[in-house]
Amino acid sequence: KVEAHSLVAWRRAEAEGEKAFAIYPSHAIEHLPSEWFKDKLVMVGAVLSLTDRHRTPFASLQDEELGMMPGVVVLAHQTSMLLDERRVNMPTTWQVSGVVLLFSLFGALLGWVRKSVSVTVLSGAGVLAAYWVIAFLQYDTMNWMLPLVAPSLSFVMAMFLSDVIMGKEERERRKFVQGAFSRYLSPAVVQQLVDQPESLAIQGEKKVLSFIFAGIQDFTTLSEKI
């Protein structure tokens, strides 16, 4: 017994270049060997190029055989799934929640790193593209249906919120540094402090330095007269 809303576990060809099911023209049946049909379930239907075509999940991969499928072939896949007791492996609610949480944490981490906007966007797009490819391959080869929409949305939202929060903290830091030092230091030094906040740390630094002590003869007497 299979639930009415269950997904189709599509049957793939056993070898490359072959079809999942043998298809013969109906008018040639009487000329084909009877052994080909012995103990087989035969379905009769139209396989036309422009009508009775149904979109399958493989249409996104531009699969010629599985992308847009005739109705009789869809029925053959469904029947084969029932006879072979094959089904799509659906993740549990806990598994989906775990994937969503993982993507949320990863998105927040990516937003927290705060590289340039282009690097952040390209990195996020690369992560989602890789995950979607893996999900399609799992569905295609192992009948595993990985969640796509929820992890993708959680990843984007976490990355965006993390970037907004970190951006606010950075703006407040820049405002503090500029307000505290702009009256006492040159603009170039203030900008350096803004770009390198770690230089504000109160700590020692060991360096090799050279000092020149110079004096003006009779400087004290000259200053008193002036």
C-alpha positions in Angstrom: 0.0 0.0 0.0 1.4 3.4 -1.0 0.0 6.7 0.1 -1.6 8.8 -2.6 0.8 11.8 -2.1 4.0 9.7 -2.0 6.7 10.7 -4.5 7.7 8.6 -7.4 11.0 6.6 -7.0 12.0 6.9 -10.6 13.6 3.8 -12.2 16.8 4.5 -14.0 18.3 2.5 -16.9 20.6 -0.4 -15.9 23.3 0.8 -18.4 24.2 4.1 -20.0 22.5 4.7 -23.3 19.6 2.3 -22.5 16.0 3.2 -21.4 14.4 2.4 -18.1 11.6 0.5 -20.0 11.6 -1.1 -23.4 9.3 0.7 -25.8 8.0 -0.9 -29.0 5.6 0.4 -31.7 2.2 -1.2 -31.3 2.0 -2.1 -35.0 5.2 -4.2 -34.8 4.1 -6.3 -31.8 3.1 -9.3 -34.0 6.5 -9.3 -35.6 8.5 -9.3 -32.3 9.6 -12.4 -30.4 7.0 -13.6 -27.9 9.8 -14.2 -25.3 10.2 -10.4 -25.0 6.8 -10.1 -23.5 6.6 -13.4 -21.5 5.8 -12.8 -17.8 6.0 -9.1 -18.4 3.5 -6.4 -17.6 2.7 -4.5 -20.9 1.3 -1.0 -21.0 -0.2 0.5 -24.1 -0.2 4.2 -24.7 0.8 7.1 -26.9 4.4 8.3 -26.8 4.2 11.5 -28.8 6.6 14.4 -28.9 4.2 17.3 -28.4 1.2 15.9 -26.5 0.7 14.0 -23.2 4.0 15.2 -21.8 4.4 15.6 -18.0 7.1 17.5 -16.2 9.3 15.6 -13.7 11.9 16.8 -11.2 14.6 15.8 -13.7 13.5 18.6 -16.1 15.7 21.0 -14.1 18.7 18.9 -15.2 17.7 18.9 -18.9 17.4 15.1 -18.9 15.9 14.2 -22.3 14.4 10.9 -21.2 13.1 11.8 -17.7 12.6 15.6 -18.1 9.3 15.7 -20.0 7.7 12.2 -19.8 4.7 10.6 -21.6 1.9 9.7 -19.3 2.2 5.9 -20.0 5.8 6.0 -19.0 5.0 7.9 -15.8 2.5 5.1 -15.1 5.2 2.5 -15.8 7.5 4.1 -13.3 4.8 4.2 -10.6 3.9 0.6 -11.3 7.5 -0.5 -11.1 7.9 1.4 -7.8 5.0 -0.6 -6.4 6.2 -4.0 -7.7 9.8 -3.5 -6.6 8.7 -1.9 -3.3 10.9 1.0 -4.0 10.2 4.4 -2.5 11.7 7.9 -2.0 13.6 8.2 1.3 12.1 11.3 3.0 14.0 12.9 5.9 12.3 13.0 9.3 11.3 16.3 10.9 14.3 16.1 13.2 16.6 15.6 10.3 15.1 18.6 8.4 15.4 20.7 11.6 19.1 19.7 11.9 19.9 20.7 8.3 18.1 24.0 8.8 20.0 24.7 12.0 23.3 23.8 10.4 22.7 26.1 7.4 21.6 28.9 9.8 24.8 28.6 11.8 26.9 28.5 8.6 25.1 31.5 7.2 25.7 33.5 10.4 29.4 32.6 10.4 29.7 33.7 6.8 28.0 37.0 7.6 30.2 37.5 10.7 33.4 37.1 8.8 32.5 40.2 6.8 34.6 40.3 3.8 33.6 42.5 0.9 30.0 42.4 -0.2 30.9 40.6 -3.5 32.9 37.9 -1.7 30.1 37.3 0.8 27.5 37.0 -1.9 29.6 34.8 -4.2 30.5 32.6 -1.2 26.9 32.2 -0.2 25.8 31.5 -3.8 28.5 28.9 -4.1 27.5 27.1 -0.9 23.8 27.0 -2.0 24.6 25.9 -5.5 26.8 23.0 -4.2 24.1 21.9 -1.8 21.4 21.9 -4.5 23.6 19.9 -6.8 24.3 17.4 -4.1 20.5 17.2 -3.3 19.7 16.6 -7.0 22.4 13.9 -7.3 21.1 12.2 -4.1 17.6 12.2 -5.5 18.8 11.0 -8.9 21.0 8.1 -7.7 19.8 7.1 -4.2 16.2 8.3 -4.1 17.0 10.6 -1.1 14.8 13.7 -1.0 16.9 16.4 0.8 15.1 19.6 1.9 16.0 22.6 -0.3 13.8 25.6 0.4 14.0 25.8 4.2 17.8 25.4 4.5 18.3 27.9 1.7 16.1 30.5 3.3 17.5 30.0 6.7 21.1 30.3 5.3 20.3 33.6 3.5 18.4 35.1 6.4 21.1 34.2 8.9 23.8 35.6 6.7 21.9 38.8 6.1 21.1 39.3 9.8 24.6 38.6 10.9 26.0 41.0 8.3 23.5 43.7 9.5 24.5 43.2 13.2 28.2 43.2 12.5 27.8 46.3 10.2 26.1 48.2 13.0 28.9 47.4 15.4 31.5 48.4 12.9 29.8 51.8 12.3 29.6 52.4 16.0 33.3 51.6 16.4 34.3 53.9 13.5 32.2 56.7 15.0 33.8 56.3 18.4 37.3 56.3 17.1 36.8 59.3 14.9 35.1 61.2 17.8 37.8 60.4 20.3 40.9 61.0 18.2 40.0 63.4 15.4 40.8 66.4 17.7 44.3 65.3 18.6 45.6 63.3 15.7 46.0 64.0 12.0 43.2 62.6 9.7 45.6 60.1 8.2 46.4 58.6 11.7 42.7 58.5 12.6 41.9 56.7 9.4 44.6 54.2 10.2 43.1 53.6 13.6 39.7 53.1 12.0 41.0 50.6 9.5 43.2 48.8 12.1 41.3 48.9 15.4 43.8 46.3 16.8 46.4 49.1 17.0 44.3 50.7 19.8 45.2 47.9 22.2 47.2 49.0 25.2 50.2 46.8 25.1 53.9 46.9 24.7 55.8 46.5 21.4 59.5 45.8 21.1 61.3 47.7 18.4 64.8 48.8 17.5 64.9 52.6 17.5 67.5 55.4 17.0 67.4 58.7 18.9 69.2 62.0 18.2 69.6 64.5 21.0 70.3 68.1 19.7 70.8 71.3 21.6 71.2 75.0 20.7 74.0 76.9 22.3 72.9 79.5 24.8 69.2 78.6 24.1 68.1 79.3 27.7 69.6 82.8 27.7 68.1 83.5 24.2 64.7 82.4 25.4 64.9 84.7 28.5 65.7 87.7 26.3 62.9 87.0 23.9 
